[in-house]
Amino acid sequence: MAELVIESKGEFEGAVRVTVDGKELGSIPTGLAGAFREAIKELECKHEPATCRAQLEADAGVSGAVDVFLWAGAAPMTPGDEPFLPPGLGSKLHLFPGQAERLDEGLHSRAKAKRVLRSGVVGSLGDRWCVTLDGESIGTLGPGSYCRLQEASSAGFPLTCRVRIIRAPERPVRILADLPPD
């Protein structure tokens, strides 16, 4: 996860810096920085960090060289946009009673096969992780370490994920939470 920060003083005042774990790794190109500055200032007014997904690739042949690839747009995301946590393979949820039927009915379709993608919220429920859709807890994640969830939670990032609701012929409805792999 990278954070975008506006340089506040010096020769490069106004530059948009890319930091990971507090270490500056680069900056947004000058031609794109203006649009990003507006989004960062909007988030700062709400006391929220300007974060985005980042992939770091270290070159084995060059000491200290790291390429940073960002998945970011120049506008803050609003609720209902792409989930914060990058999707990995779906973790099957242990649904609370009645949730499978409620979610199946919520598809508003009689089609025998249907897939719907939604954004859910993951939260701690004792020693488990619970997934919520539309403000209602639907179930818990199966056993696992979920290190990425722990890291994101500890860093104060929003724990939103992609939830897949899958109806298939001759099968019960399946609900999967797509979470980053550990």
TAWOSUL-V753179 format. One record per pair of residues at least 24 apart in sequence whose ideal C-beta (glycine too) atoms are under 7 Angstrom apart, sorted by the first residue. I is the first residue (numbers start at 0). GAP is how many residues later the second one is. D is the distance in Angstrom with one decimal. If there is no record, write none. Layout:
i=<I	I>
gap=<GAP	GAP>
d=<D	D>
This chain:
i=<0	0	0	0	1	1	1	1	1	2	2	2	3	3	3	3	3	5	5	15	17	17	19	19	24	24	25	31	34	35	38	38	38	41	42	50	52	79	82	82	82	82	83	83	83	84	84	84	84	84	84	85	86	86	87	87	87	87	88	89	89	89	89	90	90	90	90	90	91	91	92	92	92	92	92	92	92	92	93	93	93	94	94	94	95	95	95	98	98	99	99	102	102	102	102	103	103	106	106	111	112	112	112	113	114	114	115	116	116	117	117	118	118	119	119	119	119	120	120	121	121	121	122	130	130	132	137	138	140	144	145	146	147	147	147	148>
gap=<50	52	53	156	49	50	52	66	68	46	47	48	24	32	36	46	48	31	34	24	50	52	34	36	41	43	42	42	39	38	35	36	37	34	33	106	33	39	36	77	78	79	73	74	76	67	74	75	76	94	95	94	75	91	90	91	92	93	92	74	86	87	88	50	51	85	86	88	50	84	38	45	46	47	48	82	83	84	45	46	48	43	44	80	41	42	43	39	40	72	73	35	62	70	72	63	69	58	60	57	54	55	56	53	49	51	49	45	47	45	47	41	43	40	41	43	57	38	39	27	37	39	36	32	46	30	37	36	36	37	36	35	31	32	34	30>
d=<5.6	6.7	6.3	6.3	6.7	5.6	3.7	6.9	6.1	5.4	6.4	5.2	7.0	6.1	5.6	4.3	6.8	5.8	5.6	6.8	6.0	6.8	6.3	6.8	6.3	5.0	5.7	6.9	3.5	5.0	5.6	5.4	5.1	5.7	5.5	6.5	5.6	6.3	4.7	4.4	4.9	4.8	6.4	4.7	4.5	6.6	6.6	6.4	4.7	6.0	5.6	5.0	4.8	3.6	6.2	5.6	4.9	4.2	6.9	5.9	2.9	6.5	5.1	5.2	6.2	6.5	5.0	5.6	6.0	6.0	5.8	6.7	3.9	6.8	6.5	4.9	7.0	5.8	5.2	5.1	6.3	6.1	3.9	6.2	6.4	6.3	5.3	4.5	6.0	6.6	5.2	6.9	5.3	6.5	6.2	6.4	4.5	6.6	6.4	4.6	6.1	5.5	6.0	4.7	6.4	5.2	4.6	5.8	5.9	4.7	6.8	5.4	6.6	6.7	5.6	4.0	6.4	6.4	5.5	6.2	4.1	5.6	6.6	6.5	5.2	6.1	6.8	6.9	6.3	5.7	6.8	4.4	6.9	4.4	5.8	6.8>
